[in-house]
Amino acid sequence: MKQAARKDFVEAFARGLEVIKAFDELHPVLGISEVAERANLARPTAHRFLLTLEELGYVRSTPAGYMLTPKIVDLGMAYISSRGIFNLAQTHMEQLVRELDQSCSLTQLDGSDVVYVARVTVPKIIHLAVTVGARLPAAGTAMGHVLLAELDDEKIDEVIQTPTLSVFVAVQHYTRDQLLEQINFTRQHGYSISDERLSYGVRAVAVPIRASDGSVHSSLSMAAHANAVTVEQLKTEYLPRLVNAATAISQDWERFATLPNRDVASIASSIPPPYAPKLSL
């Protein structure tokens, strides 16, 4: 575990978070020794943290070991609620889903991964089943390229060297120069398309959501089966609608920032449709 230079760093709290992070999709149930190993803690220390988390309702003990409870979702939802992200984006995302009959997602960059912070789905079977909170390697996704395009090359190098926390592995791998070439395309054209880059059979298109100062804080994307949607359809049918929605969300976000005492849900309904910027296809 990394040691913080600041004297106010609470190491016990950091260790508790490491215990929570020890659980994931591949390790939903863990024994005390397994938690200790994955969190890099002594077994008695891991046991005390588990007992504390159990008392607080975040884990429960089963005959097979400890597992997280649904209450753990509250920690992630606190971030989403405090930012108002989903409330601001929901109306526009739902409209996209109605028009195109494909799932729509909002993601942000965290380390070398993109993290899903909002999602509107359709009942279809797709190769990647993701939910809010899921992580995907940024270098292997259209959303990731949109978010990486905001960074300079030096910062991108740092991101690439950061180990992913995602359980997914992209089927396509690129050299640094190949990755930067794709990111430069995104910088120039304002969007990214993934043609089965992350998973076979899945295509996606993503665009940035910008703050009032022009910086990118999120990516809006849609994914579809490769046998149902061509790359050309992503460009001509999906991309213009996606840009429209991203522009609307950006405008809602800007207005929300200037009206902190307004109810978030009421803001989206009061914003007129945005002007759709020209696209470079």
C-alpha positions as CSV (number, residue, x, y, z in Angstrom):
1,M,0.0,0.0,0.0
2,K,1.3,3.4,-0.9
3,Q,2.3,5.7,2.0
4,A,1.0,9.3,1.8
5,A,3.4,12.1,2.5
6,R,0.8,14.1,4.3
7,K,0.7,13.6,8.1
8,D,-3.1,13.8,8.0
9,F,-3.4,10.6,5.9
10,V,-5.5,8.0,7.8
11,E,-3.9,4.7,7.0
12,A,-6.6,2.7,8.8
13,F,-9.3,4.2,6.6
14,A,-7.2,3.4,3.5
15,R,-6.8,-0.2,4.6
16,G,-10.6,-0.5,5.1
17,L,-11.1,0.6,1.5
18,E,-8.6,-2.0,0.3
19,V,-10.7,-4.7,2.0
20,I,-13.7,-3.5,0.1
21,K,-11.8,-3.5,-3.2
22,A,-10.6,-7.1,-2.5
23,F,-14.1,-8.2,-3.7
24,D,-14.9,-8.2,-7.4
25,E,-16.8,-10.1,-10.1
26,L,-14.3,-12.9,-10.0
27,H,-14.0,-12.9,-6.2
28,P,-17.5,-12.4,-4.8
29,V,-17.0,-14.5,-1.7
30,L,-13.7,-14.5,0.2
31,G,-12.3,-16.0,3.4
32,I,-10.3,-14.0,5.9
33,S,-7.0,-15.2,4.6
34,E,-8.0,-14.4,1.0
35,V,-9.0,-10.9,1.9
36,A,-5.8,-10.4,3.8
37,E,-3.8,-11.6,0.8
38,R,-5.6,-9.5,-1.8
39,A,-5.6,-6.4,0.5
40,N,-2.0,-6.9,1.5
41,L,-2.9,-7.0,5.2
42,A,-2.1,-9.2,8.2
43,R,-4.8,-11.8,8.8
44,P,-5.9,-10.4,12.2
45,T,-6.1,-6.9,10.7
46,A,-8.2,-8.1,7.8
47,H,-10.5,-9.9,10.2
48,R,-11.0,-6.7,12.3
49,F,-11.9,-4.7,9.2
50,L,-14.4,-7.4,8.1
51,L,-16.0,-7.5,11.5
52,T,-16.3,-3.7,11.4
53,L,-17.8,-3.7,7.9
54,E,-20.2,-6.4,8.9
55,E,-21.4,-4.4,11.9
56,L,-22.0,-1.4,9.5
57,G,-23.9,-3.6,7.1
58,Y,-21.5,-3.5,4.2
59,V,-20.5,-7.2,4.3
60,R,-22.0,-10.3,5.6
61,S,-20.6,-13.6,6.8
62,T,-21.7,-16.8,5.1
63,P,-20.5,-20.5,5.5
64,A,-18.4,-20.0,2.4
65,G,-16.9,-16.7,3.5
66,Y,-17.5,-13.0,3.5
67,M,-19.4,-11.2,0.7
68,L,-20.5,-7.6,0.1
69,T,-24.1,-6.6,0.7
70,P,-26.2,-4.3,-1.6
71,K,-25.6,-1.5,0.9
72,I,-22.1,-1.1,-0.6
73,V,-23.8,0.4,-3.7
74,D,-24.7,3.4,-1.5
75,L,-21.0,4.5,-1.5
76,G,-20.9,4.7,-5.3
77,M,-24.4,6.2,-5.7
78,A,-23.4,9.0,-3.3
79,Y,-20.9,10.2,-5.9
80,I,-23.4,9.9,-8.7
81,S,-26.1,11.7,-6.7
82,S,-23.9,14.5,-5.5
83,R,-22.8,15.2,-9.0
84,G,-26.3,15.1,-10.5
85,I,-24.8,13.3,-13.5
86,F,-27.5,10.8,-14.1
87,N,-30.4,13.2,-13.4
88,L,-29.0,15.6,-15.9
89,A,-28.2,13.0,-18.6
90,Q,-31.1,10.6,-18.1
91,T,-33.7,12.4,-20.3
92,H,-31.3,12.7,-23.2
93,M,-30.0,9.1,-22.9
94,E,-33.5,7.7,-22.8
95,Q,-34.4,9.6,-25.9
96,L,-31.4,8.1,-27.7
97,V,-32.4,4.6,-26.6
98,R,-35.9,5.2,-27.9
99,E,-34.7,6.4,-31.2
100,L,-31.9,3.9,-31.9
101,D,-33.0,0.9,-29.7
102,Q,-29.5,0.4,-28.4
103,S,-28.0,0.9,-24.9
104,C,-26.5,4.3,-24.0
105,S,-23.8,4.9,-21.4
106,L,-22.0,7.7,-19.6
107,T,-18.4,7.1,-18.5
108,Q,-15.5,8.9,-16.8
109,L,-11.8,8.2,-16.6
110,D,-10.3,6.8,-13.5
111,G,-6.7,5.7,-13.7
112,S,-6.3,3.6,-16.8
113,D,-10.0,2.6,-16.9
114,V,-13.3,4.1,-17.9
115,V,-16.0,3.8,-15.2
116,Y,-19.7,3.6,-16.0
117,V,-21.5,6.3,-14.0
118,A,-24.9,6.2,-15.8
119,R,-26.5,3.7,-18.2
120,V,-29.8,3.2,-20.0
121,T,-30.1,-0.3,-21.4
122,V,-32.3,-2.2,-23.8
123,P,-33.2,-5.9,-23.3
124,K,-30.7,-7.4,-25.7
125,I,-28.0,-10.0,-25.3
126,I,-24.6,-8.4,-26.0
127,H,-21.1,-9.8,-25.5
128,L,-20.3,-7.3,-22.7
129,A,-22.8,-7.1,-19.8
130,V,-21.9,-4.0,-17.9
131,T,-23.6,-2.0,-15.2
132,V,-23.0,1.3,-13.3
133,G,-19.7,1.0,-11.6
134,A,-18.2,-1.4,-14.1
135,R,-14.7,-0.7,-15.4
136,L,-13.2,-1.2,-18.9
137,P,-9.6,-0.5,-20.0
138,A,-9.6,3.0,-21.5
139,A,-7.1,2.1,-24.3
140,G,-9.4,-0.5,-25.6
141,T,-12.7,1.5,-25.8
142,A,-14.2,4.3,-27.8
143,M,-15.2,6.0,-24.6
144,G,-11.6,5.7,-23.3
145,H,-10.2,7.3,-26.5
146,V,-12.5,10.2,-26.1
147,L,-11.4,10.8,-22.5
148,L,-7.7,10.2,-23.3
149,A,-7.9,12.7,-26.1
150,E,-8.3,15.4,-23.5
151,L,-4.9,14.6,-22.0
152,D,-1.4,15.5,-23.4
153,D,0.8,12.7,-24.6
154,E,2.9,12.7,-21.5
155,K,-0.2,12.2,-19.3
156,I,-1.4,9.5,-21.7
157,D,1.9,7.6,-21.1
158,E,1.2,7.7,-17.4
159,V,-2.3,6.3,-17.9
160,I,-1.1,3.5,-20.2
161,Q,1.5,2.5,-17.5
162,T,-1.1,2.4,-14.8
163,P,-2.4,-1.2,-14.2
164,T,-6.0,-1.6,-15.1
165,L,-8.5,-2.6,-12.4
166,S,-10.9,-4.0,-15.0
167,V,-11.7,-7.7,-15.3
168,F,-12.1,-7.3,-19.1
169,V,-9.2,-7.7,-21.5
170,A,-9.4,-6.0,-25.0
171,V,-9.1,-8.4,-27.9
172,Q,-7.2,-5.8,-29.9
173,H,-3.8,-4.6,-28.6
174,Y,-1.9,-1.5,-29.9
175,T,1.6,-0.1,-29.6
176,R,2.0,3.3,-28.1
177,D,2.3,4.9,-31.5
178,Q,-0.8,3.1,-32.8
179,L,-2.8,4.2,-29.8
180,L,-1.7,7.8,-30.1
181,E,-2.6,7.8,-33.8
182,Q,-6.2,6.7,-32.9
183,I,-6.4,9.3,-30.1
184,N,-5.1,12.0,-32.5
185,F,-8.0,11.1,-34.8
186,T,-10.4,11.6,-31.9
187,R,-8.8,15.0,-31.1
188,Q,-9.2,16.1,-34.7
189,H,-12.7,14.8,-35.4
190,G,-14.4,14.9,-32.0
191,Y,-15.5,11.3,-31.8
192,S,-14.2,7.7,-31.6
193,I,-15.5,4.5,-33.1
194,S,-14.6,1.0,-31.8
195,D,-15.0,-1.7,-34.4
196,E,-14.8,-4.8,-32.3
197,R,-11.8,-3.3,-30.5
198,L,-12.7,-4.4,-27.0
199,S,-14.8,-7.5,-27.7
200,Y,-15.6,-9.5,-30.8
201,G,-19.1,-8.7,-32.1
202,V,-19.4,-5.3,-30.4
203,R,-19.2,-1.9,-32.1
204,A,-19.4,1.4,-30.3
205,V,-19.3,5.2,-30.9
206,A,-18.5,7.8,-28.3
207,V,-18.3,11.6,-28.0
208,P,-17.2,14.0,-25.3
209,I,-19.3,15.9,-22.8
210,R,-17.7,19.2,-22.1
211,A,-17.8,21.6,-19.2
212,S,-18.3,25.4,-19.8
213,D,-14.6,25.9,-20.1
214,G,-14.3,23.3,-22.9
215,S,-12.7,20.6,-20.8
216,V,-14.0,17.1,-21.2
217,H,-15.4,15.5,-18.0
218,S,-17.4,12.5,-19.4
219,S,-18.0,10.5,-22.5
220,L,-21.4,9.5,-24.0
221,S,-21.5,6.3,-26.0
222,M,-23.7,3.8,-27.6
223,A,-22.9,0.2,-28.4
224,A,-24.5,-2.4,-30.8
225,H,-24.0,-5.8,-32.2
226,A,-21.6,-5.9,-35.1
227,N,-24.0,-8.0,-37.1
228,A,-26.8,-5.4,-36.6
229,V,-25.0,-2.1,-37.1
230,T,-22.2,-1.2,-39.6
231,V,-19.4,1.3,-38.9
232,E,-21.0,3.5,-41.6
233,Q,-24.3,3.4,-39.7
234,L,-22.5,4.4,-36.5
235,K,-21.2,7.5,-38.4
236,T,-24.3,8.6,-40.3
237,E,-27.1,7.5,-38.0
238,Y,-25.8,7.2,-34.4
239,L,-23.1,9.9,-34.3
240,P,-25.2,13.0,-35.1
241,R,-27.8,12.0,-32.5
242,L,-25.1,11.3,-30.0
243,V,-23.5,14.7,-30.5
244,N,-26.8,16.4,-30.1
245,A,-27.4,14.6,-26.8
246,A,-23.9,15.4,-25.6
247,T,-24.4,19.0,-26.4
248,A,-27.7,19.1,-24.5
249,I,-26.2,17.4,-21.5
250,S,-23.3,19.9,-21.5
251,Q,-25.7,22.8,-21.6
252,D,-27.8,21.3,-18.8
253,W,-24.6,20.8,-16.8
254,E,-23.5,24.4,-17.3
255,R,-26.9,25.7,-16.2
256,F,-27.0,23.4,-13.2
257,A,-23.6,24.8,-12.1
258,T,-25.0,28.3,-12.1
259,L,-28.2,27.3,-10.3
260,P,-27.1,25.2,-7.3
261,N,-30.3,25.6,-5.5
262,R,-32.5,24.3,-8.3
263,D,-33.8,20.8,-8.5
264,V,-31.7,18.9,-10.9
265,A,-34.5,16.9,-12.6
266,S,-36.4,20.1,-13.4
267,I,-33.4,21.7,-15.2
268,A,-33.3,19.1,-18.0
269,S,-36.9,19.6,-18.9
270,S,-36.5,23.4,-19.1
271,I,-33.6,23.5,-21.6
272,P,-34.5,23.9,-25.3
273,P,-33.0,21.6,-27.9
274,P,-29.4,22.5,-28.6
275,Y,-27.8,23.5,-31.9
276,A,-26.1,20.5,-33.4
277,P,-22.4,21.3,-34.3
278,K,-21.0,20.2,-37.6
279,L,-19.3,16.9,-37.7
280,S,-16.1,15.9,-39.5
281,L,-16.8,12.4,-40.8
